[in-house]
């Protein structure tokens, strides 16, 4: 048994301990050894520094570190290096260190389970606790604030107000470089290399709408809050095919949308030839203004002319100059891409989420496929910031993909993490691969929609032919 503590969490504990690389050796686990105070001391006494980790049914992980050996001396021990910690709260990574206040009562080393602090800041258990059918109802408590600084957090914000645990582990902490567990990607791709980049590029260059529909370009509509990265995504794609950093679409940070018109962008290769899709930018979503349901409906149906300038004071109507009363399939939207900033996902205003969901209702009624681009994922994870190819091995990115999926009710496979070109002066293969992976999937969705339209047309034609035969 290797224990439940993850490499990322070991990295954080190592940083908090602060004296170089550490190895973590599992000494005691209540699911393996039983939740018994004597067993704990038999396995953990005189082992040197240890970390105690508790895992509860709600997905919270917390515990304590001591640099002193457990020895069953029956008294308090002062340990200037001790601290309590939080690693996860309700399945969300939440790193918080609760420092020791040097009151002389770092651990209470009696014959019970691990106890930290004079006021039982963390009191795990005493005696024997039996399995209650998937969890252990520990008879201790959590009340940080006597010997350790609670950092403004209540017990409920650390252990969900319960001492029920699915596991309690104690690890011996030693100096040394540990061998990290090989992390399997949560989304499989081919190897990230120049060959894969060329393959993705060729797939996108060769994309063509179904010939029977007589459409020259697939129309992809991008929708998202102000500053989420819609325009930047187009610039990223255009940069890749221009083989240089390009900035055709106005992008940046502003309180109000920098995009004020319905702007279809074609992507050109270096030879000047256009690719067979349009990335259509529109004004960003805002709580009090921005794109509304009526405008969205007109966009989806192809009624709004290209380069139409949105004007909050004069909403578009059928009388608006240039309004397309009888749009063709080419005018209509074939796929919608919601664009959201991964770093602000959890604080996206409720009104904006409600707007997006009201748009989704329209899209679902019309059978238009939807994807969600999750931007700025490099800012979520240091490993991804160093090397974008690690994006599908990052637990943090995976967690945000799951959150985004739940937020809009989309399948996880429709949530596409990206890192746009932002402050780079030249192209980087890994950034380009991630962007093209997302774009290729979006074009696949558009192609699926077109196939559905072709089938509907064929069905309608057969119905007409049958009616003519009857006449």
Residue, then its C-alpha position, 0 to 999 in steps of 0.5 A: x500500500x503506497x498511500x493516498x497522498x498525491x505527488x502535488x500535495x507532497x510537493x506542497x508539504x515539502x515547500x511548507x517544511x522548507x528544508x529541501x526535498x523529502x520522501x514520504x513513507x507510509x507508516x500507518x493507515x487506518x483502513x489497513x492497520x485499524x483505527x487503534x491508538x496502540x497500533x498507531x504508536x507501535x507503528x509511528x513512535x520514534x520514527x522522527x518527523x511525520x505528517x498526519x493526513x485525514x481524508x473525509x467523505x466530502x473530499x476534504x484533506x487536512x492534517x498536521x506535521x511535526x518535526x518531533x518523534x511520537x514517543x508516548x511520553x504523556x506530555x506536551x512537546x514544543x516543536x517550533x517547526x510544527x504546523x497544521x494544514x489544509x490540502x483540499x476542501x470539498x474536492x477542490x485543491x485548497x492549500x492553507x498552512x496554519x502556523x504554530x504560535x510557539x506556545x509550547x504545546x505543538x503536539x500532545x504526546x500521550x497514548x492516543x491518536x495524533x493530537x496537535x495543540x493545547x486546545x486540541x486544535x486537531x485531536x484525531x481519536x482515542x481508543x479504537x474506532x471501527x469502520x462504520x461502512x465506508x467511513x470511521x467516525x473519529x471521536x476527536x475534534x478540530x478547533x484550530x485557534x489555540x496553538x495554531x493560527x486558523x488564518x480566519x477559517x472555521x472548522x467547517x471550512x476545513x473539515x466540513x464540520x465532521x470528524x468522519x473520515x474515509x482514511x487517516x494516514x501517517x507518513x515518515x518524512x525523510x530528507x531525499x529526492x522521492x521518485x514521483x508517480x508517473x501521471x497518466x493524462x486524463x485526456x489522451x493525445x498523440x505525442x506532442x512533437x513537430x509531426x503531431x503539429x503538422x498532422x493537426x495543421x493538415x487536418x485543419x487546412x484540408x477541412x471543407x464543408x459538405x459539398x452537397x450543402x453548397x457552403x463555402x465556409x463553416x461559421x463558428x460563433x464565439x460568445x463569452x464574457x468581456x476579457x475571456x479571450x475570444x479575440x485572442x483565440x482568433x489571433x492565436x489561430x491566425x498566428x499559427x497559420x501565418x507563421x508569425x505572431x499576428x494581431x488582427x483582432x483587437x484584444x486586451x483587458x478592458x471593463x467593456x467589450x473591445x469587440x462591438x461588431x459582429x466580425x467574421x474572421x477568415x484564417x489565411x495561410x502564408x500563401x494568402x489562401x483562405x481556410x474553409x471556416x470563419x471564426x465570428x467574434x461578437x461583443x462580450x457578455x456583460x451583466x447589464x448590457x452586451x449580447x442579449x437573447x434576441x440578438x443571439x437568436x438573430x445571429x444563430x439564424x443568420x439574420x445579422x449581416x457581417x460587420x453589423x455594429x451593435x448599438x444598445x440604444x437601437x436594438x436590431x430588428x427586422x427593419x434594421x438596414x441590412x437585416x437578412x430576412x431570408x438567410x441561407x444555410x451559409x449565413x447561419x451558425x454551424x457551431x457555437x464556442x463559449x469562451x471562459x477565463x479559467x482563472x475567474x470561472x468560479x466568480x463569473x457573475x450569475x447574470x452572465x451564466x444565466x445569459x449563457x444558459x438562455x442562449x444554450x436553450x436557443x442553440x439546443x432548440x436549433x440543434x447547434x453544437x456547442x463547445x467551451x474554450x477554457x482559456x488561460x490554463x497556464x495560469x492555473x498550474x505551474x507545470x503547465x506554465x512551464x510546459x503547455x504539453x503537461x496540460x492533460x496531466x494537470x489535476x488542476x486543469x482537469x478540475x476546472x474542465x469538470x467545473x466548466x462542464x457542470x456550469x453549462x451542462x456540457x460533456x467534458x469532451x466539449x470543454x477545450x483548454x487553451x493557452x492563447x498567444x499573449x506576450x510571446x514574440x514567436x510561436x511555440x509548438x506546444x501552444x500551437x498544438x493545444x490551440x489546433x487540437x481545440x480548433x480541430x474538435x470545433x470543426x468536427x462539431x460543425x461538420x456533425x451539424x452539417x451532416x444532420x442538416x444534410x440528413x434533414x434535407x434528404x428526409x424532407x425531399x423524400x417526403x415531398x417526393x412521396x406527396x407528389x407520387x400520391x398526387 
